[in-house]
């Protein structure tokens, strides 16, 4: 499979269009079944982090005072990702912040995201929960750090995506797991996986 960039944001809220800003980003590059590189940074935007978010992530307002400016971080991570196709767990969330923060530095790049949350619901309907941490424990993936920190969550999502690629190859006999194939599969109805895979596989 081609190089894919798996990202995760920690933020001050749920929606950038309502004023929420990123506080941290993690990005993991995967290719040929392995992690090949990582990027992570806190980012200072001047936005206030609510107490609930501080408790959830461990990222405090004081920590962000000395963090690099968001503009620099987004330039660096944009260069790091390059033109690689992208993925995230609950990509509807992370893709909004990716677009919003890049737009602030005039680097908005339309991109389709593969979503490990949507894919997990189709590939692993038997999982008791499709939250990232719960899926990681259910799939017996190695622990990669504290949950709700960007690099740890990005790496866990990357390892989950690699597990999905392997299962598609082995369990379903897909010859090649491409990013466009994953994007089609995640939008398909959650039934008769064999038929869907036969229809969408390259």
C-alpha positions in Angstrom: 0.0 0.0 0.0 1.1 3.6 -0.6 2.3 5.8 2.3 -0.6 7.0 4.4 -0.6 9.7 7.0 -2.7 9.0 10.1 -3.4 12.1 12.2 -5.0 13.0 15.5 -5.8 16.4 17.0 -6.3 17.4 20.6 -8.5 20.5 20.7 -10.3 23.0 22.9 -13.7 21.9 21.7 -15.6 20.0 19.1 -16.1 22.3 16.2 -13.6 24.8 14.6 -16.5 26.7 13.1 -17.6 27.5 16.7 -14.2 28.8 17.7 -12.5 25.6 18.9 -8.8 25.5 18.1 -6.2 22.7 18.1 -3.8 22.3 21.0 -1.8 19.3 19.8 -1.3 17.3 16.6 0.2 13.9 16.1 0.9 12.4 12.6 2.2 8.9 11.8 3.3 7.7 8.4 2.7 4.0 7.5 3.8 2.1 4.5 4.1 -1.6 3.6 2.6 -2.7 7.0 4.9 -0.7 9.3 5.2 2.8 10.9 8.0 4.6 9.1 7.9 8.1 10.7 6.2 10.2 13.4 5.6 13.9 14.1 4.0 15.5 17.2 3.8 19.0 18.7 1.8 21.0 21.0 0.6 24.2 19.4 -0.1 27.7 20.8 -3.1 29.5 19.5 -4.0 31.7 22.4 -7.3 29.8 22.8 -8.4 28.9 26.3 -8.5 25.2 27.3 -11.6 24.4 29.4 -11.0 22.4 32.7 -12.8 19.3 31.3 -10.4 19.2 28.3 -7.4 19.7 30.6 -8.5 16.8 32.7 -9.2 14.6 29.7 -6.0 15.3 27.8 -3.5 16.4 30.4 -2.8 19.5 28.2 -3.0 22.6 30.4 -3.2 26.2 29.5 0.2 26.7 31.2 1.8 24.0 28.9 0.6 25.8 25.8 2.2 29.1 26.8 5.6 27.8 25.7 4.4 25.8 22.8 5.4 26.8 19.3 2.8 28.9 17.4 0.1 27.0 15.6 1.2 28.5 12.2 4.7 27.1 12.5 3.4 23.7 13.6 0.9 23.5 10.8 3.6 24.4 8.2 5.8 21.7 9.7 3.2 18.9 9.8 1.9 19.9 6.3 5.4 19.5 5.0 5.8 16.2 6.9 2.5 14.8 5.5 3.2 16.1 2.0 0.7 14.8 -0.6 0.1 11.4 1.2 -3.5 10.2 1.5 -4.8 10.6 5.0 -6.6 8.7 7.7 -7.9 9.2 11.3 -10.2 7.6 13.8 -13.5 9.6 13.6 -12.1 11.4 10.6 -15.1 13.7 10.5 -13.6 15.4 13.6 -9.9 15.5 12.7 -10.5 16.4 9.0 -12.4 19.6 10.0 -9.5 20.8 12.2 -7.0 19.8 9.6 -8.8 22.0 7.0 -9.5 24.8 9.5 -5.9 25.1 10.8 -4.4 24.8 7.3 -6.7 27.5 6.0 -5.2 29.9 8.5 -1.8 29.5 6.8 -3.3 29.5 3.3 -2.4 25.8 2.8 -5.8 24.3 2.6 -5.6 21.0 0.7 -8.8 19.1 -0.1 -8.2 15.4 0.8 -10.3 12.3 1.3 -9.8 10.7 4.7 -10.0 7.0 5.4 -11.8 6.7 8.8 -10.8 3.8 11.0 -14.0 4.3 13.1 -16.3 3.8 10.0 -14.1 0.9 8.8 -14.1 -0.8 12.2 -17.9 -0.8 12.2 -17.9 -2.7 8.9 -15.0 -5.0 9.5 -15.5 -5.7 13.2 -19.2 -5.6 14.0 -18.6 -8.0 16.8 -16.4 -5.6 18.7 -18.1 -4.4 21.9 -17.1 -0.8 21.3 -15.7 1.1 18.4 -14.0 3.8 20.5 -10.3 3.9 19.6 -8.9 2.7 23.0 -11.5 0.0 23.4 -10.8 -1.3 19.8 -7.1 -1.3 20.6 -7.6 -3.5 23.7 -10.2 -5.7 21.9 -7.7 -6.2 19.0 -4.8 -6.7 21.4 -2.8 -3.9 19.8 0.3 -2.8 21.7 -0.1 0.1 24.1 1.4 3.3 22.6 1.0 5.9 25.4 -1.6 7.9 27.2 -5.0 8.1 25.5 -6.2 11.5 24.4 -2.7 12.6 23.5 -2.3 13.2 19.8 0.7 11.1 19.0 -0.5 8.1 21.1 -3.9 8.2 19.5 -2.5 8.7 16.0 -0.2 5.7 16.4 -2.9 3.5 17.8 -5.2 4.5 14.9 -2.3 3.7 12.5 -1.8 0.3 14.1 -5.5 -0.3 13.8 -5.4 0.6 10.2 -2.5 -1.8 9.6 -4.5 -4.5 11.3 -7.5 -3.8 9.0 -5.3 -3.9 5.9 -3.9 -7.3 7.0 -7.4 -8.7 7.7 -8.7 -7.5 4.4 -5.8 -9.3 2.7 -6.0 -12.5 4.7 -9.7 -12.9 5.8 -11.3 -11.4 2.7 -8.7 -12.2 0.0 -8.3 -8.6 -1.2 -5.3 -8.4 -3.5 -4.5 -4.8 -2.8 -5.7 -2.5 -0.1 -5.6 1.0 -1.5 -6.6 4.3 0.1 -9.4 4.9 -2.4 -10.7 1.3 -1.8 -10.9 2.1 2.0 -12.7 5.3 1.4 -15.4 3.5 -0.7 -15.7 0.7 1.8 -16.3 2.9 4.8 -19.3 4.5 3.1 -20.9 1.2 2.1 -23.9 -0.3 4.0 -22.8 -2.4 7.0 -23.8 -5.8 5.6 -22.6 -8.6 3.3 -19.0 -7.6 3.5 -17.9 -10.2 1.0 -20.2 -8.7 -1.7 -19.1 -5.2 -0.9 -15.4 -6.1 -1.0 -15.9 -7.9 -4.3 -17.6 -4.8 -5.7 -15.0 -2.2 -4.5 -11.7 -4.1 -4.5 -9.2 -3.0 -7.1 
